[in-house]
Amino acid sequence: MNSSSPQIGFDRFIQLDWALLALRIRAGRSTLDDLDEVLASSHSGPAAKKKTRTVLNRLWLEPRADLVDFADRGVEIFFDAPETTVPALTWGMALATYPFFGKVAEIVGRLTKLQGDCTSAEVHRRMSEIYGEREGTRRMTNMVLQSQASWGAINRTAKGSRIKRKEVMDLGGSEVAAWLAEACVRYSGRALAISNLEASPTLYPFLLGGSIPYVLSKSTALEMRVDSAGNQIVSLKA
């Protein structure tokens, strides 16, 4: 399902307001000139600006062909609730687009599940076990953590050495909850047990809310069925 996904790619810090502006451009409510002006004022040079634009392109401006419909349905949700849905929409596009982002979210979600916090060293160690012990892995993990902090998911304290969950964002069983659940399925690349979906560590900043089967029924891209073991599962429609 994710065979064409970039394996790392998320190599820049992305402020939430930059992602919002990119989303607004896709929705026809802002222009590329607006984004160029913002990035020019916040970046040290053209190379840094270009790298940030590359990530924003993949998130909203020029998503992969297999994610165009997904992104467009996210824009429709944005039209209905423009401000409150931005963190969840940005998180969902990052999950679906960047496996590296999803893996960092998964690790942070698991490590903070019981105590609500963890150390950045623990996250780096687990990412290195997966992607290799190299400087690029560490730097890009930091970019993801910094971005997740900007998007309202975590606080980083003690000069970034500790990570603490912020208050969960309740999506109230809305359309964005169903869309975000789809992002989780896209990231996983396989069918997921419905009973485990809301507790998925990749969605740790959010509470989908309501009855999960009912939430999932709102998605035109997902289908629910019972597997051979009698478990309710959800997957992308063929």
FENHU-V313358 format. One line per field, one symbol per residue. phi: phi as a letter, one per 30 degrees, with the letter a starting at -180 (. if undefined). burial: b if it has 16 or more other C-alpha atoms within 10 Angstrom, else e. A space follows every 10 residues. Layout:
BEGIN
phi: ???
burial: ???
END
This chain:
BEGIN
phi: .cdcdddbid cbdcdddddd dddddddicb bddddddddd dcbdaddddd dddddddddb dbdeedcddd dddddddded bdcdceeddd ddddddcbed eddddddddd dcddcibacd dddddddddc cjdbdddddd dddddddddd didbccbhhi dbbbdcedcd diiddddddd ddedddddia dbdddcddde ddcedbcdii ddededdddd ccbcacddci ddbbbddd
burial: ebeebeebbb bbbbebebbb bbbbbbbeee eeeebeeebe eeeeeeeebe ebbbbbebbb bbbbeebeeb bbbbbebbee eeeebbbbbb bbbbbbbbbb bbbbbbbbbb bbeeebbbbb eebbebbbee eeeeeebbeb bbbbbbbbbb bbbbbbeeee ebbbbeeebe bebbbbbbbb bbbbbbbbbe bbbbeebbbb bbbbbbbbbe ebeebbebbe bbebeeeeee ebbbbbee
END
